[in-house]
Amino acid sequence: MKAQTFLPQDYRPAEDEPFMNERQLEYFRRKLEAWKQELLDQSAETLEGLQDSARAVPDLADRASEETDRALELRTRDRQRKLVSKIDSALRRIETGDFGYCEMTGEPISLRRLDARPIATMTLEAQERHERKERVHRDD
């Protein structure tokens, strides 16, 4: 087991330090784990809420409204489940040393982009090219 890296409370990755050094990796690992825990807690709350609301509602309008709410909750929970999977993938990339590098070009992903979206797998430029290509093929 690897020794834990000391990280000051106010630490933020900076451009003037070596890219993806131990402190940056620890910063992003903690950020990802906190995000994952928050999503898992929300999922547990959603499940509890759905179990509590599983009652027969005699009024059709109220029942339709409740079903719509339930469908929205389930869709949100499914999105969160997919996000947790992406977070797990990012945590694996931290362990393997691939985190922070574009999967298309191999170039470093900007620290600002990673701080805003730590599950990013491409540089902004590569992501834009990918999305443009996707749009062109989708229109076919």
C-alpha positions as CSV (number, residue, x, y, z in Angstrom):
1,M,0.0,0.0,0.0
2,K,1.3,3.4,-1.0
3,A,1.8,6.1,1.7
4,Q,-0.7,8.9,1.5
5,T,0.5,12.2,0.1
6,F,0.2,15.3,2.4
7,L,-2.1,17.8,0.9
8,P,-2.8,21.2,2.5
9,Q,-6.5,22.1,2.8
10,D,-6.2,25.1,0.4
11,Y,-4.1,23.2,-2.2
12,R,-5.0,23.9,-5.9
13,P,-2.9,22.4,-8.8
14,A,-0.8,25.0,-10.4
15,E,0.7,25.3,-13.9
16,D,4.2,26.0,-12.5
17,E,4.6,22.6,-10.8
18,P,5.4,19.3,-12.6
19,F,2.3,18.0,-14.4
20,M,0.5,15.1,-12.6
21,N,3.0,15.1,-9.7
22,E,2.0,13.2,-6.5
23,R,0.2,16.2,-5.0
24,Q,-1.9,16.8,-8.1
25,L,-2.8,13.2,-8.4
26,E,-3.8,13.1,-4.7
27,Y,-5.9,16.3,-5.2
28,F,-7.8,14.8,-8.1
29,R,-8.2,11.4,-6.3
30,R,-9.7,13.1,-3.3
31,K,-11.9,15.3,-5.5
32,L,-13.2,12.2,-7.4
33,E,-13.8,10.2,-4.3
34,A,-15.8,13.0,-2.6
35,W,-17.9,13.4,-5.8
36,K,-18.5,9.7,-6.0
37,Q,-19.6,9.5,-2.3
38,E,-21.9,12.5,-2.8
39,L,-23.5,10.7,-5.8
40,L,-23.9,7.5,-3.8
41,D,-25.5,9.3,-0.9
42,Q,-27.9,11.0,-3.3
43,S,-28.8,7.6,-4.8
44,A,-29.5,6.1,-1.4
45,E,-31.8,9.1,-0.7
46,T,-33.6,8.6,-4.0
47,L,-34.2,4.9,-3.2
48,E,-35.6,5.8,0.2
49,G,-37.8,8.4,-1.4
50,L,-39.1,6.0,-4.0
51,Q,-39.9,3.4,-1.4
52,D,-41.7,5.9,0.7
53,S,-43.8,7.2,-2.2
54,A,-44.8,3.7,-3.4
55,R,-48.3,4.1,-2.3
56,A,-51.6,4.0,-4.1
57,V,-52.9,7.4,-5.1
58,P,-56.6,7.3,-6.0
59,D,-56.7,10.6,-7.9
60,L,-55.6,10.1,-11.6
61,A,-53.9,13.5,-11.9
62,D,-52.0,13.0,-8.6
63,R,-51.0,9.5,-9.7
64,A,-49.8,10.8,-13.1
65,S,-47.8,13.5,-11.4
66,E,-46.2,11.1,-9.0
67,E,-45.3,8.7,-11.9
68,T,-43.7,11.5,-13.8
69,D,-41.7,12.5,-10.7
70,R,-40.7,8.9,-10.2
71,A,-39.6,8.5,-13.9
72,L,-37.5,11.7,-13.6
73,E,-35.9,10.5,-10.4
74,L,-35.0,7.1,-12.0
75,R,-33.6,8.9,-15.1
76,T,-31.5,11.1,-12.9
77,R,-30.3,8.1,-10.9
78,D,-29.3,6.3,-14.1
79,R,-27.3,9.3,-15.1
80,Q,-25.6,9.3,-11.7
81,R,-24.8,5.6,-12.1
82,K,-23.1,6.3,-15.4
83,L,-21.2,9.2,-13.8
84,V,-20.0,6.9,-10.9
85,S,-18.7,4.5,-13.6
86,K,-16.8,7.4,-15.2
87,I,-15.4,8.4,-11.8
88,D,-14.3,4.9,-11.2
89,S,-12.6,4.9,-14.6
90,A,-10.8,8.2,-13.7
91,L,-9.6,6.7,-10.4
92,R,-8.2,3.7,-12.2
93,R,-6.4,6.1,-14.6
94,I,-4.8,7.8,-11.5
95,E,-3.6,4.4,-10.3
96,T,-2.2,3.5,-13.8
97,G,-0.6,6.9,-14.4
98,D,-2.8,7.7,-17.4
99,F,-4.9,10.4,-15.6
100,G,-4.6,13.9,-17.0
101,Y,-3.5,12.9,-20.5
102,C,-5.7,13.0,-23.6
103,E,-6.8,9.5,-24.8
104,M,-6.7,10.7,-28.4
105,T,-3.5,12.8,-28.6
106,G,-1.6,11.8,-25.5
107,E,-1.2,15.5,-24.6
108,P,-1.7,16.8,-21.1
109,I,-5.3,18.0,-20.4
110,S,-5.3,21.5,-18.9
111,L,-5.5,21.7,-15.1
112,R,-8.4,24.1,-15.4
113,R,-10.4,21.6,-17.5
114,L,-9.5,18.7,-15.1
115,D,-10.5,20.9,-12.1
116,A,-13.8,21.7,-13.6
117,R,-14.4,18.1,-15.0
118,P,-12.1,15.6,-13.4
119,I,-13.5,12.8,-15.5
120,A,-12.4,14.4,-18.7
121,T,-10.5,12.0,-21.0
122,M,-9.6,14.5,-23.8
123,T,-8.2,17.9,-24.2
124,L,-10.7,20.6,-25.1
125,E,-9.5,20.7,-28.7
126,A,-9.7,16.9,-29.1
127,Q,-13.2,16.9,-27.5
128,E,-14.4,19.6,-29.9
129,R,-13.0,17.6,-32.9
130,H,-14.7,14.5,-31.6
131,E,-18.0,16.2,-31.2
132,R,-17.8,17.8,-34.7
133,K,-17.1,14.4,-36.2
134,E,-19.9,12.9,-34.2
135,R,-22.4,15.5,-35.5
136,V,-21.4,15.0,-39.1
137,H,-21.9,11.2,-38.8
138,R,-25.1,11.5,-36.9
139,D,-26.7,13.6,-39.7
140,D,-26.1,10.8,-42.2
